[in-house]
């Protein structure tokens, strides 16, 4: 019986070693999965920040693109105002001159 008990104990020790090795491999695998999960979470957070920054940059770019259009619009309005002012001023001057001739 001693030999059979000794073989059973040796077999159990070998099985314990194999199981301990498998547990160690599983722990390493779980740690790798946890590290990957943390990395994906950080990546998602960074992507969210990048999206917000792109939205802000898009708004600033729209303002920059709109500036020459606004400037050109202001130039046209001022030019039209100036032409109208000259015409009205000329008409007013003409009327004043005509009125002055009738008064004399």
Secondary structure, DSSP 4 states (H G I P E B T S, - for coil): -HHHHHHHHHHHHHHHHHHHHHHHHHHHHHHHHHHHHHHHHHHHHHHHHHHHHHHHHHHHHHHHHHHHHHHHHHHHHHHHHHHHHHHHHHHHHHHHHHHHHHH-
